[in-house]
Amino acid sequence: MKQKQLKKDFILSLMAFASLGLVFTSCSDNENNDSEKVTDVQYPVAFELPLNVTDPSLKSATVTLTNIETKKQLSTTQFTMVNNQYVDTLSVEAGTYNIDIKGEISYALDDTTTVTQAVKATRENVTINQQTVTKTDPLALNVWNAQEGLVISEIFFTGTQTPEGKSYPNDQYFKIANNSDSTLYLDGVAFMESDFMTITKYDYTPDIMDKAMTIDAIYLFPGSGHDYPIKPGEEKVVALSAIDHKEKNPQSIDLSKADFEIYDESNVPSRLDTQNPDVPDMVNWYDYSNSYFVLHNRGFKAYAIARPTVDKETFLKDYQYQYSYVMNLPTGSRDVSRNGYKFPNSWIIDAVNLSIADRFAWIVTSPSLDAGWTHCGAVDQDKNRFGKAVVRKKSGNKWVDTNNSTNDFEADAVPSLFK
């Protein structure tokens, strides 16, 4: 019995020792795990409103931090104003993050008009740990447009000549291209013509060119949001008249299969527009003509594409622009007052100034939109301009876009639809 008891006690002792060893091992593992735990960092997120707009006010903003390794995201929408900065603090795991901010602001376009505009900012590969928390700099928000990536890729404004040598402007067209890497939508994108001309410079009062483009025509692509996709690298043709122009002018082209057309209901019986029922019409918000709209066939205007953030009724009511200037004539000077429409620069996606060397006076958009100009023809009324276009250059599979039409476009180019 005694030997059995001793054997039993020995086995129990071994089990107790083994159990104690497990406890020690477990404790040791826990201590290692605790030391390797990622400590949360109280990271202050801060941003500033754009400096290039007047009296900005934040309407909403969302800041998202994305961990590059784990793809885990954290967001915040609640901010406190501290020393002209919007600040919030997020509890995040130490690591490397991409920081994105998207929001909306309102700002004063001038003394009478307030504009609502999207804003964003991005900062990539931000190291967040206890040592970097005190070194964070605020992000500066910038205005942006959801259709960034669209460009005007071609403008055929000169028209052609008939075999008899007469001007035929009805075959004008322009192209819009997707210069981004993702599918965009043309729905609601506007095409506009400047009111001011690049060959005549006046001191317009009030001067709002650094804030808005003065326009005399605006047409929008139809659709409710996702009806008219445009794929990366794709172009869409907008015809002034979507018919086979070779039937009227054998030296012209067939535009009956254009993607869109500009159709106007004319008030002049002798100048009625044509309409192709198989081609979607652009939506006319406003144009100066009582008959139908045409591009300036000598190239004295600027053209732009944009994304309005208001509807037609609001635009026509709230974005009127009354301006005046002094016109100097050989017989003396006289004061001139006119009405137009002001279109905020922050809504504009792309702009192209056209002119001609022997008449060029100035650019009629803010240089931030277009710092140069392009042309067809060497002198005013150059008959060699007919049948030529301005075509955006390409670098690889991308269109060149430096916001300078002198650099970005091939002047006096063969129109792509004539090749």
Disulfide bonds with the S-S distance in Angstrom:
none
